[in-house]
Amino acid sequence: DVTGYAWSADGLYVVYLHMEPMGSPAYVQVAYSVTRDGKKRQRLDFDSSNLSVFPEVTRGGAWELRSGTWLWRVPLDGSQAEKVLSVPDADSGNPFRIAPDEGRMAYPCRGASGSSGGLCLQNADGSNWMRLDIRPYDMAWSLDSSTLAVSSGRDIVLIARAGTLLRKVTLDAIQEDVVLHWAACSRYLLASVGSVV
């Protein structure tokens, strides 16, 4: 049983989570990729044998936070994962959002005292780090990597790549009901609220 899937940005692989009977609990979610032609399927080198959140997928691989502080890139061809960057302030268990060009990332981060602190942005090499006073629930980068959309409480916040606030829209919906999707042109953001777009 497949519980979720996504295409890689280059269209060469489909990454999917598969429910498998093993371990405890009785079923676990395991990540696989398959080539576009369906001829090659491989289990991906994730540290966790039971993924609870669908991983971020870019052209360079899928991403996983390991040991709560290290971001790893998992190649889609099934080869060994590589350690990329230390992010000691990351709020583990929450997803990273890597820009499609893989040059910038956004993630929920802890505050100075260890409390939930907001949204952190930084370049893939660790430079240009900043913390914004926004508590993200879900996030989505535009396909041109210029803008990050964040659902937070009843708000959708649009943030420029550099971290400046572009716009804030308040919805009559709670964040758990909102799913964010960018149009291919990166000019339009679609916010699905329940069954309404």
Disulfide bonds with the S-S distance in Angstrom:
Cys109-Cys120 2.12
